[in-house]
Amino acid sequence: MGRIRDAVVTGARAAARIPIPSALTHQALREARSPQPPSHVLKSHAVEAEMIGRTRTVWLDRHHLGNGLIIHLHGGAYVSGPFTSDWSWLSRQVEAQDCAGLMVDYRNAPDHQHPVARDDVEAVLDALAQDGRLGGGPWVLSGQHSGGGLAVVVARRLADRAAEGQDAAPVPAPAAIVVMSPWLDLELSTAGMSETDQSDPVHERRLLRDAARRYAGRTPLDDPDLSPINRGLEGLPPLHLSVGQKDLFASDARVARLQLEEHGAELSYREIGGRLGLQLLPRKGEDIERLHREQSEMIAGALSSR
């Protein structure tokens, strides 16, 4: 029996290393996309879709905009999203704060390449600032996975634009940023990546490398607008950063934490057991409940800073 078991284990490990055509993995990821909120979100909120420029957005409880706004950038490795986990997180936080939420459904690869996602988000913010819906009160920028990295890029560029006086109708800085397992390095080059190698889901690293190439196009993967960890993270608003201890991005998150602390940033950091990144469905458990409470407390403080 021992020999049979060993043979089965060896065979399973070998099968896990057989390359799956990237077209199949990306197709599966795209099919998991949930452009409309799931039923439990539809039942809990007033939901309205709005095209802002060329970007599709979806509001949750827009009538509560006077109480603050959470703008969320979904995950999906720049090739898919939003997912049910994005909708569930945003719904939970909007309900907790009695505020408005906005899902920015930025365009993805392979049909759209960098800098389309970044430009979509910035165009939405510009439009909201120009028509007065952004600026009347504090707002929070959030994101998970690719959306988390994108949130860091956008926040840094907002700070740069304000410092250079580029905006006729300035977009106010977010009162806080909340990012979950953010993709901060599209090269996947952090030396400590091997720390979580045995815990990676089958082919995730391969999928992400391919997704990065599809979205980046001709832009080098180390460009700070794709990989914000390659530029100093100073000057960001108060930030909540979380990651799973078995996430592929755990090492990146720890490097970002050190950078932020070195620059004296106002940072809340949380590692939870297991995985947090690239979750298609909302995760449950005491760790995730504690994380949600921490995030909610930070968002509440940010939205009350009038």
Phi and psi restraints in degrees (value plus and minus 20) as a CYANA .aco file:
   2 GLY   PHI     -82.1   -42.1
   2 GLY   PSI     -60.0   -20.0
   3 ARG   PHI     -87.5   -47.5
   3 ARG   PSI     -60.1   -20.1
   4 ILE   PHI     -82.9   -42.9
   4 ILE   PSI     -65.5   -25.5
   5 ARG   PHI     -81.0   -41.0
   5 ARG   PSI     -65.3   -25.3
   6 ASP   PHI     -81.6   -41.6
   6 ASP   PSI     -59.2   -19.2
   7 ALA   PHI     -85.3   -45.3
   7 ALA   PSI     -60.3   -20.3
   8 VAL   PHI     -84.4   -44.4
   8 VAL   PSI     -65.3   -25.3
   9 VAL   PHI     -81.9   -41.9
   9 VAL   PSI     -65.7   -25.7
  10 THR   PHI     -81.0   -41.0
  10 THR   PSI     -62.3   -22.3
  11 GLY   PHI     -85.1   -45.1
  11 GLY   PSI     -59.8   -19.8
  12 ALA   PHI     -84.9   -44.9
  12 ALA   PSI     -61.4   -21.4
  13 ARG   PHI     -85.2   -45.2
  13 ARG   PSI     -59.6   -19.6
  14 ALA   PHI     -84.7   -44.7
  14 ALA   PSI     -61.1   -21.1
  15 ALA   PHI     -84.0   -44.0
  15 ALA   PSI     -55.6   -15.6
  16 ALA   PHI     -85.1   -45.1
  16 ALA   PSI     -41.2    -1.2
  17 ARG   PHI    -114.9   -74.9
  17 ARG   PSI     -23.1    16.9
  18 ILE   PHI     -90.6   -50.6
  18 ILE   PSI     104.2   144.2
  19 PRO   PHI     -81.5   -41.5
  19 PRO   PSI     113.2   153.2
  20 ILE   PHI    -119.1   -79.1
  20 ILE   PSI     113.6   153.6
  21 PRO   PHI     -71.6   -31.6
  21 PRO   PSI     113.1   153.1
  22 SER   PHI     -79.8   -39.8
  22 SER   PSI     -51.4   -11.4
  23 ALA   PHI     -79.0   -39.0
  23 ALA   PSI     -56.7   -16.7
  24 LEU   PHI     -90.9   -50.9
  24 LEU   PSI     -63.6   -23.6
  25 THR   PHI     -86.5   -46.5
  25 THR   PSI     -60.7   -20.7
  26 HIS   PHI     -90.3   -50.3
  26 HIS   PSI     -55.0   -15.0
  27 GLN   PHI     -82.9   -42.9
  27 GLN   PSI     -62.3   -22.3
  28 ALA   PHI     -82.7   -42.7
  28 ALA   PSI     -60.0   -20.0
  29 LEU   PHI     -86.8   -46.8
  29 LEU   PSI     -61.4   -21.4
  30 ARG   PHI     -85.4   -45.4
  30 ARG   PSI     -55.9   -15.9
  31 GLU   PHI     -89.7   -49.7
  31 GLU   PSI     -40.0     0.0
  32 ALA   PHI    -100.9   -60.9
  32 ALA   PSI     -27.7    12.3
  33 ARG   PHI     -80.1   -40.1
  33 ARG   PSI     120.3   160.3
  34 SER   PHI    -146.3  -106.3
  34 SER   PSI      61.6   101.6
  35 PRO   PHI     -85.1   -45.1
  35 PRO   PSI     -45.3    -5.3
  36 GLN   PHI    -123.9   -83.9
  36 GLN   PSI     125.3   165.3
  37 PRO   PHI     -80.4   -40.4
  37 PRO   PSI     124.9   164.9
  38 PRO   PHI     -86.8   -46.8
  38 PRO   PSI     148.4   188.4
  39 SER   PHI     -78.7   -38.7
  39 SER   PSI     -59.5   -19.5
  40 HIS   PHI     -87.0   -47.0
  40 HIS   PSI     -47.0    -7.0
  41 VAL   PHI     -96.9   -56.9
  41 VAL   PSI     -62.3   -22.3
  42 LEU   PHI     -79.7   -39.7
  42 LEU   PSI     -54.6   -14.6
  43 LYS   PHI     -95.9   -55.9
  43 LYS   PSI     -41.6    -1.6
  44 SER   PHI    -118.3   -78.3
  44 SER   PSI     -34.4     5.6
  45 HIS   PHI    -160.2  -120.2
  45 HIS   PSI     139.0   179.0
  46 ALA   PHI    -100.7   -60.7
  46 ALA   PSI      97.9   137.9
  47 VAL   PHI    -131.5   -91.5
  47 VAL   PSI     108.6   148.6
  48 GLU   PHI    -158.0  -118.0
  48 GLU   PSI     107.8   147.8
  49 ALA   PHI    -109.2   -69.2
  49 ALA   PSI     123.8   163.8
  50 GLU   PHI    -166.4  -126.4
  50 GLU   PSI     110.1   150.1
  51 MET   PHI    -104.7   -64.7
  51 MET   PSI      99.7   139.7
  52 ILE   PHI    -131.6   -91.6
  52 ILE   PSI      84.0   124.0
  53 GLY   PHI      46.7    86.7
  53 GLY   PSI    -143.5  -103.5
  54 ARG   PHI    -122.2   -82.2
  54 ARG   PSI      -8.9    31.1
  55 THR   PHI    -133.6   -93.6
  55 THR   PSI     110.0   150.0
  56 ARG   PHI    -100.7   -60.7
  56 ARG   PSI     111.8   151.8
  57 THR   PHI    -150.4  -110.4
  57 THR   PSI     138.5   178.5
  58 VAL   PHI    -153.0  -113.0
  58 VAL   PSI     105.4   145.4
  59 TRP   PHI    -111.6   -71.6
  59 TRP   PSI     122.5   162.5
  60 LEU   PHI    -134.7   -94.7
  60 LEU   PSI     100.1   140.1
  61 ASP   PHI      34.1    74.1
  61 ASP   PSI      34.8    74.8
  62 ARG   PHI     -78.8   -38.8
  62 ARG   PSI     -47.2    -7.2
  63 HIS   PHI     -86.7   -46.7
  63 HIS   PSI     -31.3     8.7
  64 HIS   PHI    -119.0   -79.0
  64 HIS   PSI      -0.8    39.2
  65 LEU   PHI     -79.2   -39.2
  65 LEU   PSI     -49.7    -9.7
  66 GLY   PHI     -85.0   -45.0
  66 GLY   PSI     -37.4     2.6
  67 ASN   PHI    -113.0   -73.0
  67 ASN   PSI     -18.8    21.2
  68 GLY   PHI      99.6   139.6
  68 GLY   PSI     150.7   190.7
  69 LEU   PHI    -162.8  -122.8
  69 LEU   PSI     114.9   154.9
  70 ILE   PHI    -131.0   -91.0
  70 ILE   PSI      98.9   138.9
  71 ILE   PHI    -123.7   -83.7
  71 ILE   PSI     100.4   140.4
  72 HIS   PHI    -133.0   -93.0
  72 HIS   PSI     115.4   155.4
  73 LEU   PHI    -129.8   -89.8
  73 LEU   PSI      99.1   139.1
  74 HIS   PHI     -95.3   -55.3
  74 HIS   PSI     142.9   182.9
  75 GLY   PHI    -105.7   -65.7
  75 GLY   PSI    -195.5  -155.5
  76 GLY   PHI     111.2   151.2
  76 GLY   PSI      -7.5    32.5
  77 ALA   PHI      40.9    80.9
  77 ALA   PSI       6.5    46.5
  78 TYR   PHI      45.9    85.9
  78 TYR   PSI      -8.7    31.3
  79 VAL   PHI    -143.3  -103.3
  79 VAL   PSI     -24.6    15.4
  80 SER   PHI    -178.5  -138.5
  80 SER   PSI    -189.8  -149.8
  81 GLY   PHI      76.2   116.2
  81 GLY   PSI     142.1   182.1
  82 PRO   PHI     -93.7   -53.7
  82 PRO   PSI     144.8   184.8
  83 PHE   PHI    -134.8   -94.8
  83 PHE   PSI     149.9   189.9
  84 THR   PHI     -76.5   -36.5
  84 THR   PSI     -55.1   -15.1
  85 SER   PHI     -83.6   -43.6
  85 SER   PSI     -55.7   -15.7
  86 ASP   PHI     -84.5   -44.5
  86 ASP   PSI     -67.2   -27.2
  87 TRP   PHI     -83.2   -43.2
  87 TRP   PSI     -61.8   -21.8
  88 SER   PHI     -85.2   -45.2
  88 SER   PSI     -61.7   -21.7
  89 TRP   PHI     -83.8   -43.8
  89 TRP   PSI     -68.4   -28.4
  90 LEU   PHI     -83.4   -43.4
  90 LEU   PSI     -62.6   -22.6
  91 SER   PHI     -78.8   -38.8
  91 SER   PSI     -65.0   -25.0
  92 ARG   PHI     -81.6   -41.6
  92 ARG   PSI     -64.7   -24.7
  93 GLN   PHI     -92.2   -52.2
  93 GLN   PSI     -57.5   -17.5
  94 VAL   PHI     -82.8   -42.8
  94 VAL   PSI     -62.8   -22.8
  95 GLU   PHI     -85.8   -45.8
  95 GLU   PSI     -59.6   -19.6
  96 ALA   PHI     -86.2   -46.2
  96 ALA   PSI     -55.1   -15.1
  97 GLN   PHI    -115.9   -75.9
  97 GLN   PSI     -28.0    12.0
  98 ASP   PHI      34.4    74.4
  98 ASP   PSI      22.5    62.5
  99 CYS   PHI    -141.2  -101.2
  99 CYS   PSI    -192.8  -152.8
 100 ALA   PHI    -116.1   -76.1
 100 ALA   PSI     133.9   173.9
 101 GLY   PHI    -150.3  -110.3
 101 GLY   PSI     128.5   168.5
 102 LEU   PHI    -155.3  -115.3
 102 LEU   PSI      98.4   138.4
 103 MET   PHI    -109.9   -69.9
 103 MET   PSI     101.2   141.2
 104 VAL   PHI    -115.2   -75.2
 104 VAL   PSI      89.9   129.9
 105 ASP   PHI    -110.4   -70.4
 105 ASP   PSI      47.5    87.5
 106 TYR   PHI     -82.2   -42.2
 106 TYR   PSI     133.9   173.9
 107 ARG   PHI     -96.6   -56.6
 107 ARG   PSI     129.5   169.5
 108 ASN   PHI    -138.2   -98.2
 108 ASN   PSI     143.6   183.6
 109 ALA   PHI     -91.7   -51.7
 109 ALA   PSI     139.3   179.3
 110 PRO   PHI    -106.6   -66.6
 110 PRO   PSI     -26.7    13.3
 111 ASP   PHI     -91.0   -51.0
 111 ASP   PSI     -47.2    -7.2
 112 HIS   PHI    -153.6  -113.6
 112 HIS   PSI     113.3   153.3
 113 GLN   PHI    -136.9   -96.9
 113 GLN   PSI     147.8   187.8
 114 HIS   PHI     -71.2   -31.2
 114 HIS   PSI     115.0   155.0
 115 PRO   PHI    -122.6   -82.6
 115 PRO   PSI      12.5    52.5
 116 VAL   PHI     -79.9   -39.9
 116 VAL   PSI     -67.4   -27.4
 117 ALA   PHI     -79.6   -39.6
 117 ALA   PSI     -67.2   -27.2
 118 ARG   PHI     -80.9   -40.9
 118 ARG   PSI     -65.9   -25.9
 119 ASP   PHI     -86.1   -46.1
 119 ASP   PSI     -56.2   -16.2
 120 ASP   PHI     -79.8   -39.8
 120 ASP   PSI     -67.5   -27.5
 121 VAL   PHI     -84.1   -44.1
 121 VAL   PSI     -65.6   -25.6
 122 GLU   PHI     -85.1   -45.1
 122 GLU   PSI     -55.6   -15.6
 123 ALA   PHI     -85.6   -45.6
 123 ALA   PSI     -58.7   -18.7
 124 VAL   PHI     -83.3   -43.3
 124 VAL   PSI     -65.9   -25.9
 125 LEU   PHI     -82.5   -42.5
 125 LEU   PSI     -63.1   -23.1
 126 ASP   PHI     -79.9   -39.9
 126 ASP   PSI     -65.2   -25.2
 127 ALA   PHI     -84.6   -44.6
 127 ALA   PSI     -61.5   -21.5
 128 LEU   PHI     -86.5   -46.5
 128 LEU   PSI     -55.1   -15.1
 129 ALA   PHI     -89.9   -49.9
 129 ALA   PSI     -59.6   -19.6
 130 GLN   PHI     -87.9   -47.9
 130 GLN   PSI     -54.9   -14.9
 131 ASP   PHI    -114.4   -74.4
 131 ASP   PSI     -13.2    26.8
 132 GLY   PHI      68.0   108.0
 132 GLY   PSI     -20.4    19.6
 133 ARG   PHI     -99.2   -59.2
 133 ARG   PSI     -35.7     4.3
 134 LEU   PHI    -142.5  -102.5
 134 LEU   PSI      99.5   139.5
 135 GLY   PHI     108.1   148.1
 135 GLY   PSI     -37.9     2.1
 136 GLY   PHI     -98.1   -58.1
 136 GLY   PSI     -32.5     7.5
 137 GLY   PHI    -187.9  -147.9
 137 GLY   PSI     154.6   194.6
 138 PRO   PHI     -88.5   -48.5
 138 PRO   PSI     134.3   174.3
 139 TRP   PHI    -161.8  -121.8
 139 TRP   PSI     139.7   179.7
 140 VAL   PHI    -143.1  -103.1
 140 VAL   PSI     118.1   158.1
 141 LEU   PHI    -126.0   -86.0
 141 LEU   PSI     108.2   148.2
 142 SER   PHI    -151.9  -111.9
 142 SER   PSI     141.5   181.5
 143 GLY   PHI    -192.1  -152.1
 143 GLY   PSI     134.6   174.6
 144 GLN   PHI    -147.8  -107.8
 144 GLN   PSI     127.4   167.4
 145 HIS   PHI      37.4    77.4
 145 HIS   PSI    -144.0  -104.0
 146 SER   PHI     -80.0   -40.0
 146 SER   PSI     -55.9   -15.9
 147 GLY   PHI     -85.4   -45.4
 147 GLY   PSI     -48.6    -8.6
 148 GLY   PHI     -88.9   -48.9
 148 GLY   PSI     -65.3   -25.3
 149 GLY   PHI     -82.9   -42.9
 149 GLY   PSI     -60.7   -20.7
 150 LEU   PHI     -82.8   -42.8
 150 LEU   PSI     -58.5   -18.5
 151 ALA   PHI     -81.5   -41.5
 151 ALA   PSI     -60.9   -20.9
 152 VAL   PHI     -84.5   -44.5
 152 VAL   PSI     -63.0   -23.0
 153 VAL   PHI     -80.5   -40.5
 153 VAL   PSI     -68.5   -28.5
 154 VAL   PHI     -83.9   -43.9
 154 VAL   PSI     -63.0   -23.0
 155 ALA   PHI     -82.6   -42.6
 155 ALA   PSI     -61.1   -21.1
 156 ARG   PHI     -85.6   -45.6
 156 ARG   PSI     -61.2   -21.2
 157 ARG   PHI     -89.0   -49.0
 157 ARG   PSI     -54.3   -14.3
 158 LEU   PHI     -81.1   -41.1
 158 LEU   PSI     -62.7   -22.7
 159 ALA   PHI     -83.5   -43.5
 159 ALA   PSI     -60.9   -20.9
 160 ASP   PHI     -84.5   -44.5
 160 ASP   PSI     -63.7   -23.7
 161 ARG   PHI     -83.3   -43.3
 161 ARG   PSI     -61.2   -21.2
 162 ALA   PHI     -84.8   -44.8
 162 ALA   PSI     -61.0   -21.0
 163 ALA   PHI     -86.0   -46.0
 163 ALA   PSI     -52.6   -12.6
 164 GLU   PHI    -110.8   -70.8
 164 GLU   PSI     -23.1    16.9
 165 GLY   PHI      43.6    83.6
 165 GLY   PSI      18.0    58.0
 166 GLN   PHI    -100.4   -60.4
 166 GLN   PSI     -43.1    -3.1
 167 ASP   PHI    -111.8   -71.8
 167 ASP   PSI     107.5   147.5
 168 ALA   PHI     -91.4   -51.4
 168 ALA   PSI     -61.7   -21.7
 169 ALA   PHI    -137.9   -97.9
 169 ALA   PSI      67.6   107.6
 170 PRO   PHI     -78.9   -38.9
 170 PRO   PSI     119.1   159.1
 171 VAL   PHI    -102.0   -62.0
 171 VAL   PSI      99.4   139.4
 172 PRO   PHI     -85.9   -45.9
 172 PRO   PSI     127.3   167.3
 173 ALA   PHI     -84.5   -44.5
 173 ALA   PSI     124.6   164.6
 174 PRO   PHI     -83.0   -43.0
 174 PRO   PSI     126.8   166.8
 175 ALA   PHI     -91.3   -51.3
 175 ALA   PSI     -41.1    -1.1
 176 ALA   PHI    -183.3  -143.3
 176 ALA   PSI     138.9   178.9
 177 ILE   PHI    -143.5  -103.5
 177 ILE   PSI     115.2   155.2
 178 VAL   PHI    -144.1  -104.1
 178 VAL   PSI      94.7   134.7
 179 VAL   PHI    -146.8  -106.8
 179 VAL   PSI     119.3   159.3
 180 MET   PHI    -140.1  -100.1
 180 MET   PSI     100.3   140.3
 181 SER   PHI      22.9    62.9
 181 SER   PSI      36.8    76.8
 182 PRO   PHI     -90.0   -50.0
 182 PRO   PSI     123.2   163.2
 183 TRP   PHI    -106.5   -66.5
 183 TRP   PSI      78.6   118.6
 184 LEU   PHI    -120.5   -80.5
 184 LEU   PSI     -30.0    10.0
 185 ASP   PHI    -162.6  -122.6
 185 ASP   PSI      78.6   118.6
 186 LEU   PHI     -92.5   -52.5
 186 LEU   PSI     -32.8     7.2
 187 GLU   PHI     -96.7   -56.7
 187 GLU   PSI     -36.5     3.5
 188 LEU   PHI      33.4    73.4
 188 LEU   PSI      24.9    64.9
 189 SER   PHI    -123.9   -83.9
 189 SER   PSI     -23.5    16.5
 190 THR   PHI     -77.0   -37.0
 190 THR   PSI     113.1   153.1
 191 ALA   PHI     -78.3   -38.3
 191 ALA   PSI     -52.6   -12.6
 192 GLY   PHI    -104.2   -64.2
 192 GLY   PSI     -11.1    28.9
 193 MET   PHI     -75.1   -35.1
 193 MET   PSI     -52.2   -12.2
 194 SER   PHI     -87.5   -47.5
 194 SER   PSI     -32.2     7.8
 195 GLU   PHI     -76.5   -36.5
 195 GLU   PSI     -54.3   -14.3
 196 THR   PHI    -130.2   -90.2
 196 THR   PSI      -7.3    32.7
 197 ASP   PHI     -77.2   -37.2
 197 ASP   PSI     -60.7   -20.7
 198 GLN   PHI     -94.2   -54.2
 198 GLN   PSI     -31.5     8.5
 199 SER   PHI    -121.5   -81.5
 199 SER   PSI     -25.9    14.1
 200 ASP   PHI     -86.2   -46.2
 200 ASP   PSI     118.0   158.0
 201 PRO   PHI     -79.8   -39.8
 201 PRO   PSI     135.6   175.6
 202 VAL   PHI     -73.5   -33.5
 202 VAL   PSI     106.3   146.3
 203 HIS   PHI      49.6    89.6
 203 HIS   PSI     -10.9    29.1
 204 GLU   PHI     -82.0   -42.0
 204 GLU   PSI     -63.7   -23.7
 205 ARG   PHI     -81.0   -41.0
 205 ARG   PSI     -61.4   -21.4
 206 ARG   PHI     -84.1   -44.1
 206 ARG   PSI     -63.0   -23.0
 207 LEU   PHI     -81.4   -41.4
 207 LEU   PSI     -63.6   -23.6
 208 LEU   PHI     -88.6   -48.6
 208 LEU   PSI     -58.8   -18.8
 209 ARG   PHI     -81.2   -41.2
 209 ARG   PSI     -62.7   -22.7
 210 ASP   PHI     -88.1   -48.1
 210 ASP   PSI     -61.3   -21.3
 211 ALA   PHI     -82.3   -42.3
 211 ALA   PSI     -60.8   -20.8
 212 ALA   PHI     -80.9   -40.9
 212 ALA   PSI     -63.9   -23.9
 213 ARG   PHI     -86.0   -46.0
 213 ARG   PSI     -60.0   -20.0
 214 ARG   PHI     -82.7   -42.7
 214 ARG   PSI     -62.3   -22.3
 215 TYR   PHI     -99.6   -59.6
 215 TYR   PSI     -60.6   -20.6
 216 ALA   PHI     -86.5   -46.5
 216 ALA   PSI     -51.7   -11.7
 217 GLY   PHI      42.6    82.6
 217 GLY   PSI    -143.2  -103.2
 218 ARG   PHI    -109.9   -69.9
 218 ARG   PSI     -23.5    16.5
 219 THR   PHI     -97.9   -57.9
 219 THR   PSI     110.5   150.5
 220 PRO   PHI     -78.4   -38.4
 220 PRO   PSI     120.9   160.9
 221 LEU   PHI     -86.0   -46.0
 221 LEU   PSI     -39.6     0.4
 222 ASP   PHI    -107.6   -67.6
 222 ASP   PSI     -17.1    22.9
 223 ASP   PHI     -78.3   -38.3
 223 ASP   PSI     110.7   150.7
 224 PRO   PHI     -79.9   -39.9
 224 PRO   PSI     -41.7    -1.7
 225 ASP   PHI     -99.5   -59.5
 225 ASP   PSI     -29.7    10.3
 226 LEU   PHI    -125.6   -85.6
 226 LEU   PSI     -58.1   -18.1
 227 SER   PHI    -144.6  -104.6
 227 SER   PSI      61.3   101.3
 228 PRO   PHI     -82.4   -42.4
 228 PRO   PSI     -35.9     4.1
 229 ILE   PHI     -87.6   -47.6
 229 ILE   PSI     -34.5     5.5
 230 ASN   PHI    -104.5   -64.5
 230 ASN   PSI     -19.3    20.7
 231 ARG   PHI    -148.0  -108.0
 231 ARG   PSI     130.5   170.5
 232 GLY   PHI     -73.0   -33.0
 232 GLY   PSI     121.3   161.3
 233 LEU   PHI    -118.2   -78.2
 233 LEU   PSI       0.6    40.6
 234 GLU   PHI     -93.4   -53.4
 234 GLU   PSI     138.5   178.5
 235 GLY   PHI      62.6   102.6
 235 GLY   PSI     -12.9    27.1
 236 LEU   PHI    -103.1   -63.1
 236 LEU   PSI     134.3   174.3
 237 PRO   PHI     -84.9   -44.9
 237 PRO   PSI     151.9   191.9
 238 PRO   PHI     -70.0   -30.0
 238 PRO   PSI     117.5   157.5
 239 LEU   PHI    -155.1  -115.1
 239 LEU   PSI     116.4   156.4
 240 HIS   PHI    -128.3   -88.3
 240 HIS   PSI     100.2   140.2
 241 LEU   PHI    -138.9   -98.9
 241 LEU   PSI     106.3   146.3
 242 SER   PHI    -153.1  -113.1
 242 SER   PSI     134.0   174.0
 243 VAL   PHI    -177.1  -137.1
 243 VAL   PSI     132.9   172.9
 244 GLY   PHI    -106.5   -66.5
 244 GLY   PSI     123.4   163.4
 245 GLN   PHI     -85.1   -45.1
 245 GLN   PSI     -40.6    -0.6
 246 LYS   PHI    -125.7   -85.7
 246 LYS   PSI      -7.9    32.1
 247 ASP   PHI     -92.0   -52.0
 247 ASP   PSI     129.8   169.8
 248 LEU   PHI     -81.7   -41.7
 248 LEU   PSI     -47.5    -7.5
 249 PHE   PHI    -116.6   -76.6
 249 PHE   PSI      -7.9    32.1
 250 ALA   PHI     -78.0   -38.0
 250 ALA   PSI     -63.2   -23.2
 251 SER   PHI     -84.6   -44.6
 251 SER   PSI     -61.2   -21.2
 252 ASP   PHI     -80.5   -40.5
 252 ASP   PSI     -62.8   -22.8
 253 ALA   PHI     -82.4   -42.4
 253 ALA   PSI     -59.1   -19.1
 254 ARG   PHI     -88.2   -48.2
 254 ARG   PSI     -58.2   -18.2
 255 VAL   PHI     -84.3   -44.3
 255 VAL   PSI     -63.7   -23.7
 256 ALA   PHI     -81.9   -41.9
 256 ALA   PSI     -59.7   -19.7
 257 ARG   PHI     -79.1   -39.1
 257 ARG   PSI     -65.3   -25.3
 258 LEU   PHI     -83.0   -43.0
 258 LEU   PSI     -62.2   -22.2
 259 GLN   PHI     -81.8   -41.8
 259 GLN   PSI     -66.1   -26.1
 260 LEU   PHI     -84.6   -44.6
 260 LEU   PSI     -63.2   -23.2
 261 GLU   PHI     -85.1   -45.1
 261 GLU   PSI     -56.4   -16.4
 262 GLU   PHI     -83.2   -43.2
 262 GLU   PSI     -53.5   -13.5
 263 HIS   PHI    -110.2   -70.2
 263 HIS   PSI     -13.7    26.3
 264 GLY   PHI      51.3    91.3
 264 GLY   PSI       7.2    47.2
 265 ALA   PHI     -89.1   -49.1
 265 ALA   PSI     133.4   173.4
 266 GLU   PHI    -102.7   -62.7
 266 GLU   PSI      80.5   120.5
 267 LEU   PHI    -145.7  -105.7
 267 LEU   PSI     114.5   154.5
 268 SER   PHI    -133.6   -93.6
 268 SER   PSI     109.6   149.6
 269 TYR   PHI    -148.2  -108.2
 269 TYR   PSI     117.1   157.1
 270 ARG   PHI    -163.7  -123.7
 270 ARG   PSI     107.1   147.1
 271 GLU   PHI    -126.0   -86.0
 271 GLU   PSI     115.6   155.6
 272 ILE   PHI    -138.2   -98.2
 272 ILE   PSI     136.5   176.5
 273 GLY   PHI     -84.8   -44.8
 273 GLY   PSI     129.4   169.4
 274 GLY   PHI      57.5    97.5
 274 GLY   PSI    -165.8  -125.8
 275 ARG   PHI    -133.5   -93.5
 275 ARG   PSI     128.6   168.6
 276 LEU   PHI    -145.8  -105.8
 276 LEU   PSI     -54.1   -14.1
 277 GLY   PHI     -97.8   -57.8
 277 GLY   PSI     132.5   172.5
 278 LEU   PHI      29.8    69.8
 278 LEU   PSI      26.6    66.6
 279 GLN   PHI    -112.2   -72.2
 279 GLN   PSI      98.8   138.8
 280 LEU   PHI     -97.0   -57.0
 280 LEU   PSI     -52.6   -12.6
 281 LEU   PHI    -136.6   -96.6
 281 LEU   PSI     130.2   170.2
 282 PRO   PHI     -82.2   -42.2
 282 PRO   PSI     117.4   157.4
 283 ARG   PHI    -108.7   -68.7
 283 ARG   PSI     132.6   172.6
 284 LYS   PHI    -141.7  -101.7
 284 LYS   PSI     144.8   184.8
 285 GLY   PHI     111.7   151.7
 285 GLY   PSI     145.0   185.0
 286 GLU   PHI     -84.8   -44.8
 286 GLU   PSI     -59.2   -19.2
 287 ASP   PHI     -77.8   -37.8
 287 ASP   PSI     -66.5   -26.5
 288 ILE   PHI     -91.2   -51.2
 288 ILE   PSI     -53.5   -13.5
 289 GLU   PHI     -84.6   -44.6
 289 GLU   PSI     -62.2   -22.2
 290 ARG   PHI     -83.4   -43.4
 290 ARG   PSI     -61.1   -21.1
 291 LEU   PHI     -82.5   -42.5
 291 LEU   PSI     -65.0   -25.0
 292 HIS   PHI     -81.6   -41.6
 292 HIS   PSI     -58.1   -18.1
 293 ARG   PHI     -85.3   -45.3
 293 ARG   PSI     -62.2   -22.2
 294 GLU   PHI     -81.6   -41.6
 294 GLU   PSI     -66.0   -26.0
 295 GLN   PHI     -82.3   -42.3
 295 GLN   PSI     -62.4   -22.4
 296 SER   PHI     -82.5   -42.5
 296 SER   PSI     -60.6   -20.6
 297 GLU   PHI     -83.9   -43.9
 297 GLU   PSI     -60.6   -20.6
 298 MET   PHI     -87.0   -47.0
 298 MET   PSI     -63.3   -23.3
 299 ILE   PHI     -83.5   -43.5
 299 ILE   PSI     -61.6   -21.6
 300 ALA   PHI     -80.4   -40.4
 300 ALA   PSI     -63.9   -23.9
 301 GLY   PHI     -84.1   -44.1
 301 GLY   PSI     -60.2   -20.2
 302 ALA   PHI     -86.7   -46.7
 302 ALA   PSI     -62.9   -22.9
 303 LEU   PHI     -94.3   -54.3
 303 LEU   PSI     -36.3     3.7
 304 SER   PHI    -111.5   -71.5
 304 SER   PSI     -20.4    19.6
 305 SER   PHI    -105.7   -65.7
 305 SER   PSI      43.6    83.6
